[in-house]
């Protein structure tokens, strides 16, 4: 996997920090805002929870989480279910509480469906961090965010528009992602629709479909979009299950990037074949291995007894210094000194020219 600029800038610092970590795990990383913990790293367990297992995006996030844990010496338990449901995630959170875990790092399937379970975890002294998809900020300390809704919503629209000969002309557009309740994707789409109304007022949103994170259902939905809207111009899929399914649906019907623009968010490993056979022109994502690594490191950092303060910074081994932004950057009204958002510094547009530079 190519290292991000963020990584490159911090390589020297990272090497020094890792050497210290090898000698004394209590010194791994540092915070400008809190005291260092006294627990041995090997005594800390972070439960890393995806929306669902078996998806390339979340498996790559776990790869980054496990690599970080191995470097520092703490423990990460990857615990999820093949179906991304509130019931499954509640069960996993309750299991973490019962097992005496120190922290949870979760990609939530619901903005408010986990509140009761998370409150139970907080009451048990478990630190809660979210990554990829957030919860109500009252129920977590930090959200490791791939980008604010305005950043990612505009990115989705721009990736589609740059493929159109004249994006100012009328275009039929479809949204296709996982669920009408999943918080992250809906926030991106909400902003993207505002962006479309301002920048491309002639675009018409003709449908919004959901694949529920299920590969087979997503393929069926993708084929249904093409059958129901034969003149569709653009299909935007901000979901790592929906995007490869949509590309496969187009390929099954003999369509390519000259017939319909398909773009969205998914890992390069899951989309490379569709770029190389020219079913799609581009797609985007962020380095999800970095995101998984940072999520478990922040969870570990808090479990050590360190504090998190909005406006402060934290040094994460190999990732460098990250800033804790206020919840308002995500559009939340809830503000607290110990509840904030850390935004990944880089997002990537993958094309035929660069897809082979990445392996996740």
C-alpha atoms as one frame of an Amber mdcrd trajectory, in Angstrom:
protein
   0.000   0.000   0.000   1.346   3.390  -0.896   2.030   5.557   2.100   0.044
   8.781   2.262   1.712  12.166   2.360   0.550  12.269   5.946   2.625   9.176
   6.644   5.642  10.455   4.777   5.794  13.704   6.705   5.740  11.838   9.963
   8.098   8.972   9.177  10.977  10.338  11.201   8.776  10.971  14.199   7.215
   7.550  13.798  10.522   5.718  13.881  11.494   7.479  17.072   8.154   6.796
  18.627   8.234   3.124  17.694  11.649   2.685  19.227  10.331   4.123  22.461
   7.303   1.864  22.249   9.535  -1.182  21.948  11.330  -0.209  25.136   8.368
   0.900  27.195   4.841   0.464  25.932   3.527   3.056  28.402   5.303   5.727
  26.405   3.723   4.739  23.096   2.358   7.950  21.598   1.833  11.099  23.536
  -0.821  13.694  24.061  -0.495  17.381  24.472  -3.713  17.303  26.419  -3.563
  14.554  28.984  -1.395  12.474  31.263   0.102   9.202  30.091  -1.506   6.031
  31.365   0.086   3.577  33.729  -1.322   0.304  32.420   0.915  -2.061  30.551
  -0.088  -2.062  26.879  -0.579  -5.834  26.930  -3.317  -5.391  29.536  -5.427
  -3.227  27.209  -8.066  -4.795  24.942  -9.859  -2.810  22.250 -12.864  -4.414
  20.524 -12.840  -3.322  16.869 -16.353  -3.545  15.415 -17.170  -3.202  11.672
 -20.603  -2.635  10.199 -20.282  -6.138   8.825 -17.628  -8.784   8.303 -16.608
 -10.195   4.923 -16.522  -6.784   3.217 -13.168  -5.700   1.739 -13.454  -2.203
   3.204 -13.920  -3.387   6.787 -11.408  -6.214   6.474  -8.808  -3.648   5.374
  -9.722  -1.469   8.345  -9.096  -4.448  10.585  -5.736  -5.063   8.912  -4.664
  -1.550   9.907  -6.062  -2.008  13.425  -4.196  -5.276  13.956  -0.929  -3.826
  12.633  -1.165  -0.892  15.041  -1.943  -3.189  17.981   0.994  -5.442  17.153
   3.382  -2.493  16.955   2.318  -0.983  20.275   1.623  -4.212  22.131  -2.029
  -3.869  23.050  -4.779  -6.287  22.010  -7.442  -5.818  19.359 -10.381  -8.200
  19.096 -12.126  -8.003  15.712 -15.767  -8.762  16.435 -18.581  -8.405  13.927
 -21.325 -10.243  12.074 -21.885 -10.893   8.350 -25.125  -8.882   8.464 -24.862
  -5.242   9.471 -27.848  -4.862  11.788 -28.504  -2.915  14.975 -29.348  -6.164
  16.807 -26.005  -7.706  15.887 -24.020  -4.648  16.936 -25.922  -4.367  20.238
 -25.056  -7.999  20.957 -21.378  -7.384  20.207 -21.254  -4.273  22.422 -22.907
  -6.190  25.273 -20.385  -8.972  24.801 -17.540  -6.447  25.076 -19.011  -5.144
  28.339 -19.411  -8.623  29.773 -15.865  -9.624  28.831 -14.340  -6.574  30.536
 -12.963  -4.889  27.424 -11.213  -1.556  27.936 -12.425   0.221  24.798 -14.643
  -0.121  21.744 -13.959   1.249  18.246 -17.126   0.848  16.184 -18.450   1.675
  12.707 -22.125   2.099  13.487 -25.034   0.954  11.326 -27.372   3.422  13.024
 -27.148   6.991  14.297 -29.245   6.288  17.397 -30.040   2.566  17.557 -26.984
   1.766  19.685 -27.495   4.459  22.315 -28.688   2.206  25.123 -25.948  -0.376
  24.580 -23.264   2.323  24.359 -24.500   3.968  27.557 -24.168   0.581  29.260
 -20.583   0.388  27.991 -19.783   3.906  29.200 -21.278   3.122  32.605 -18.943
   0.125  32.789 -15.955   2.398  32.219 -15.370   1.362  28.613 -14.019   4.061
  26.294 -16.023   4.461  23.078 -14.572   5.591  19.756 -16.332   5.503  16.391
 -14.780   5.186  12.960 -16.238   5.328   9.435 -19.835   5.805  10.656 -20.693
   7.779  13.772 -23.252   7.536  16.571 -24.886  10.294  18.599 -21.779  12.150
  19.870 -23.103  12.023  23.424 -22.239   8.323  23.430 -18.620   8.406  22.246
 -15.409  10.338  22.889 -13.968  10.574  19.388 -15.094   9.937  15.829 -12.323
   9.008  13.365 -13.870  10.646  10.338 -12.931  10.036   6.700 -14.260  13.478
   5.800 -17.067  15.830   6.657 -20.326  15.606   4.684 -19.409  18.648   2.605
 -16.014  17.184   1.683 -17.321  13.735   0.742 -20.653  14.868  -0.722 -18.909
  17.249  -3.109 -16.292  14.595  -3.932 -18.999  12.144  -5.034 -20.606  14.700
  -7.348 -17.295  15.944  -8.745 -16.126  12.391  -9.576 -19.295  11.943 -11.661
 -19.313  15.407 -13.241 -15.740  15.187 -14.515 -16.728  12.187 -16.639 -19.584
  13.995 -18.401 -18.980  15.805 -21.682 -21.216  18.646 -20.538 -22.227  18.354
 -16.882 -24.361  21.484 -17.152 -26.847  19.698 -19.413 -29.807  17.725 -17.970
 -28.713  14.379 -16.467 -30.708  11.548 -14.917 -29.015  10.589 -11.662 -29.551
   7.660  -9.267 -28.283   7.176  -5.729 -27.510   3.621  -4.668 -26.111   2.791
  -1.237 -26.702   0.646   1.808 -29.621   1.911   3.885 -31.912   4.907   4.494
 -30.806   4.937   8.156 -27.030   4.516   7.991 -25.618   7.823   9.303 -22.450
   8.394   7.283 -23.744   7.687   3.776 -26.972   9.614   4.283 -25.066  12.662
   5.527 -22.900  12.616   2.382 -25.921  12.238   0.116 -27.799  15.041   1.898
 -24.922  17.439   1.281 -24.362  16.139  -2.271 -27.972  16.933  -3.181 -27.507
  20.501  -1.956 -24.288  20.705  -3.965 -26.054  19.392  -7.071 -28.882  21.904
  -6.678 -26.376  24.749  -6.521 -23.826  23.627  -9.097 -25.783  21.404 -11.495
 -29.438  22.469 -11.251 -30.320  20.552 -14.430 -29.538  17.191 -12.831 -32.610
  15.174 -11.871 -32.490  12.624  -9.046 -34.713   9.876 -10.476 -34.339   7.229
  -7.767 -32.638   6.309  -4.511 -32.082   2.584  -3.942 -30.641   0.566  -1.031
 -28.802  -2.755  -1.029 -28.690  -3.279   2.751 -25.011  -4.203   2.571 -25.947
  -7.515   0.953 -23.961  -8.492  -2.141 -26.701 -10.473  -3.886 -29.453  -7.965
  -3.086 -27.186  -5.135  -4.237 -26.567  -6.869  -7.574 -30.322  -7.305  -8.053
 -30.941  -3.648  -7.167 -28.224  -2.549  -9.568 -29.729  -4.510 -12.446 -33.163
  -3.156 -11.543 -31.902   0.452 -11.777 -30.579  -0.202 -15.284 -33.800  -1.952
 -16.358 -36.141   0.666 -14.878 -34.159   3.704 -16.056 -32.653   2.761 -19.444
 -31.686   6.412 -20.088 -29.920   6.854 -16.754 -26.767   8.981 -17.075 -25.138
   8.759 -13.633 -25.312   6.235 -10.775 -23.513   7.278  -7.587 -22.814   4.560
  -5.006 -21.256   5.783  -1.734 -21.153   2.259  -0.308 -18.482  -0.436  -0.551
 -21.025  -3.166  -1.281 -23.272  -1.228  -3.650 -20.482   0.130  -5.891 -18.912
  -3.192  -6.977 -22.397  -4.688  -7.309 -23.488  -1.799  -9.536 -20.408  -2.185
 -11.721 -21.015  -5.928 -11.986 -24.657  -5.275 -12.952 -23.530  -2.949 -15.748
 -20.953  -5.469 -16.918 -23.585  -8.229 -16.948 -25.681  -6.098 -19.310 -22.757
  -5.299 -21.615 -22.523  -1.655 -20.529 -19.331   0.323 -19.954 -18.231   3.801
 -18.881 -19.310   5.246 -22.251 -22.916   4.110 -21.614 -23.414   5.173 -17.999
 -21.260   6.894 -15.400 -20.886   4.749 -12.275 -18.813   6.029  -9.377 -18.758
   6.073  -5.584 -16.760   4.798  -2.625 -15.150   1.344  -2.361 -11.701  -0.137
  -1.853  -9.371  -0.295  -4.878  -8.985  -4.065  -4.510 -12.744  -4.519  -4.948
 -12.974  -2.184  -7.973  -9.741  -2.732  -9.887 -11.218  -5.210 -12.373 -13.986
  -2.751 -13.300 -11.512   0.066 -13.897  -9.229  -2.128 -15.974 -12.074  -3.430
 -18.185 -13.449   0.148 -18.465 -16.821  -0.518 -16.879 -16.069   2.530 -14.704
 -13.711   5.476 -15.039 -13.065   6.317 -11.402 -14.057   5.859  -7.781 -12.863
   7.228  -4.476 -12.000   6.315  -0.919  -9.620   7.157   1.870  -6.898   4.949
   3.339  -9.092   2.702   5.458  -6.058   0.948   6.932  -4.960   4.306   8.350
  -8.485   4.826   9.640  -8.602   1.458  11.404  -5.128   1.986  12.855  -5.970
   5.454  14.149  -9.315   4.317  15.602  -7.794   1.605  17.764  -4.860   3.802
  18.746  -7.163   6.565  20.002  -9.242   3.924  21.832  -6.057   2.523  23.407
  -4.873   6.046  24.276  -8.115   6.780  26.134  -8.113   3.371  27.830  -4.690
   4.265  29.237  -6.390   7.062  31.140  -5.331   9.864  28.818  -7.732  12.694
  28.186  -9.095  13.926  24.902  -9.805  17.620  24.563 -11.307  19.477  21.649
  -8.669  21.705  20.060  -5.842  19.534  21.346  -3.576  17.159  19.449  -2.481
  13.543  19.833   0.637  11.915  18.418  -0.242   8.534  16.924   2.685   6.250
  16.021   3.363   6.297  12.252   0.322   8.495  11.685   1.759  11.598  13.244
   0.007  14.404  15.062  -3.771  14.606  14.711  -6.066  17.393  15.883  -9.327
  16.945  17.752 -11.955  19.079  16.046 -15.287  20.105  17.601 -18.400  18.087
  16.799 -19.749  21.089  14.936 -17.513  20.284  11.925 -19.884  17.369  11.276
 -22.949  19.555  11.776 -23.755  18.371  15.312 -25.217  20.688  17.940 -23.706
  18.674  20.815 -20.468  20.157  22.106 -18.289  18.957  24.987 -14.600  19.384
  25.779 -14.053  15.624  25.795 -16.062  14.800  22.658 -14.621  15.565  19.243
 -13.788  14.498  15.706 -10.465  13.594  14.102 -10.575  13.976  10.316  -8.305
  11.900   8.091  -6.068  14.227   6.099  -6.365  12.615   2.673  -8.940  11.148
   0.316  -8.061   9.454  -2.981  -9.647   9.255  -6.452  -8.680   5.959  -8.099
  -8.304   5.668 -11.887  -6.600   3.269 -14.285  -3.422   5.297 -13.825  -3.085
   4.857 -10.054  -5.228   1.912  -8.926  -2.282  -0.464  -8.929  -0.417   1.806
  -6.524  -2.747   0.698  -3.711  -3.390  -2.622  -2.012  -6.353  -2.515   0.312
